[in-house]
Amino acid sequence: MISANPSQFEAWNGDNGHRWVASADQRDRVLAPVAEALFAVTAPTPGMCVLDIGCGCGATTLMAALEVGKAGSVFGIDLSQPMLDLARQRATTVGASNSTFVSGDAQTHGFKAGSVDLVISRFGTMFFSDPDAALINIGKAIRPGGRLCLATWQPLTANEWLTVPGAALLRHTDVPAGISNEPGMFAQSDPDVITATFSAAGLVNITIEANKVTLTLGQTVDEAVEYLADSGPGRILLETIPEGPARDAALADVRDALEDHQYPSGVRLDAGIWLITATRND
Ligand SMILES: C[S@@+](CC[C@H](N)C(=O)[O-])C[C@H]1O[C@@H](n2cnc3c(N)ncnc32)[C@H](O)[C@@H]1O
């Protein structure tokens, strides 16, 4: 596959993708509140055709497949082969014969024009080298009057689940150059940028709703540390600290910081997301 996003293609077919596959069930448990919040606004109904952008290992695609039922259909698109392989396995396991997983770059993929009632995505639209071109391309797949509903991250400061361990790590290292570079986790965290991109794609009735969810990062502090050490900014910061006593000391500080967030139901911290909805005009 030729991708318009070669570095993302490499990352999600390499380390990133394999890491997500290895911990797919755990990530889906942690991110379940995001899926619930997204589905509360998207509300797919029986018979719909739904497209899931950057579907990864297929959790939200298969949720949509249940909602649309046998009269409907669901397509997940992703550029990560290992993640798509797991998505297909999961679909077979749950008998979701109304789901199809497509290997492609959503920025340039030749979607059938006007074929989709609803586009959804949980954190799969922040990695485009040209977000305007990507949204125009995705928008064309939606039928006139159809909708698009995405979950993206609010800025770092709204995400306690990152700032609490991050502050502990920053006592041991500095923010490496490039951590905030786009495309990436925070590429759709500025409402002005989101509005401009969606408007340029000819989408209307754009709403950007701030939503706070509580993520259970693990049942124990050790599980939560393991999750954070393997995810996004936490991993990038940790990799700047040499393995051995220095890294052990940094991880001990992260553990201490998370102790305050241990509850009987697990280690729980707040996360800020945007729920973006829009309609295709015409
Ligand atoms: C943060 S993961 C989210 C995965 C999934 N939506 C979930 O919530 O579990 C981002 C996903 O977007 C995919 N992705 C990144 N750039 C893409 C592109 N240009 N086209 C299609 N998928 C892309 C990655 O391969 C990855 O699966």
Ligand as a Chemical Component Dictionary entry (heavy atoms), coordinates in Angstrom:
data_LIG
# 
_chem_comp.id                   LIG 
_chem_comp.type                 NON-POLYMER 
_chem_comp.pdbx_formal_charge   0 
_chem_comp.three_letter_code    LIG 
# 
loop_
_chem_comp_atom.comp_id 
_chem_comp_atom.atom_id 
_chem_comp_atom.alt_atom_id 
_chem_comp_atom.type_symbol 
_chem_comp_atom.charge 
_chem_comp_atom.model_Cartn_x 
_chem_comp_atom.model_Cartn_y 
_chem_comp_atom.model_Cartn_z 
_chem_comp_atom.pdbx_ordinal 
LIG C1  C1  C 0  -4.725 5.950 18.543 1  
LIG S1  S1  S 1  -5.056 4.622 17.458 2  
LIG C2  C2  C 0  -6.806 4.417 17.685 3  
LIG C3  C3  C 0  -7.290 3.091 17.200 4  
LIG C4  C4  C 0  -8.784 2.823 17.399 5  
LIG N1  N1  N 0  -9.608 3.829 16.774 6  
LIG C5  C5  C 0  -9.140 2.683 18.865 7  
LIG O1  O1  O 0  -9.770 3.580 19.415 8  
LIG O2  O2  O -1 -8.751 1.663 19.455 9  
LIG C6  C6  C 0  -4.963 5.450 15.890 10 
LIG C7  C7  C 0  -5.264 4.572 14.710 11 
LIG O3  O3  O 0  -5.299 5.385 13.537 12 
LIG C8  C8  C 0  -4.678 4.668 12.479 13 
LIG N2  N2  N 0  -4.257 5.632 11.449 14 
LIG C9  C9  C 0  -3.314 6.597 11.567 15 
LIG N3  N3  N 0  -3.234 7.299 10.423 16 
LIG C10 C10 C 0  -4.146 6.768 9.563  17 
LIG C11 C11 C 0  -4.531 7.047 8.216  18 
LIG N4  N4  N 0  -3.955 8.040 7.517  19 
LIG N5  N5  N 0  -5.500 6.299 7.645  20 
LIG C12 C12 C 0  -6.085 5.273 8.327  21 
LIG N6  N6  N 0  -5.754 4.965 9.611  22 
LIG C13 C13 C 0  -4.807 5.695 10.222 23 
LIG C14 C14 C 0  -3.551 3.926 13.170 24 
LIG O4  O4  O 0  -3.056 2.863 12.409 25 
LIG C15 C15 C 0  -4.232 3.496 14.460 26 
LIG O5  O5  O 0  -4.867 2.270 14.315 27 
# 
loop_
_chem_comp_bond.comp_id 
_chem_comp_bond.atom_id_1 
_chem_comp_bond.atom_id_2 
_chem_comp_bond.value_order 
_chem_comp_bond.pdbx_ordinal 
LIG C1  S1  SING 1  
LIG S1  C2  SING 2  
LIG S1  C6  SING 3  
LIG C2  C3  SING 4  
LIG C3  C4  SING 5  
LIG C4  N1  SING 6  
LIG C4  C5  SING 7  
LIG C5  O1  DOUB 8  
LIG C5  O2  SING 9  
LIG C6  C7  SING 10 
LIG C7  O3  SING 11 
LIG C7  C15 SING 12 
LIG O3  C8  SING 13 
LIG C8  N2  SING 14 
LIG C8  C14 SING 15 
LIG N2  C9  SING 16 
LIG N2  C13 SING 17 
LIG C9  N3  DOUB 18 
LIG N3  C10 SING 19 
LIG C10 C11 SING 20 
LIG C10 C13 DOUB 21 
LIG C11 N4  SING 22 
LIG C11 N5  DOUB 23 
LIG N5  C12 SING 24 
LIG C12 N6  DOUB 25 
LIG N6  C13 SING 26 
LIG C14 O4  SING 27 
LIG C14 C15 SING 28 
LIG C15 O5  SING 29 
# 
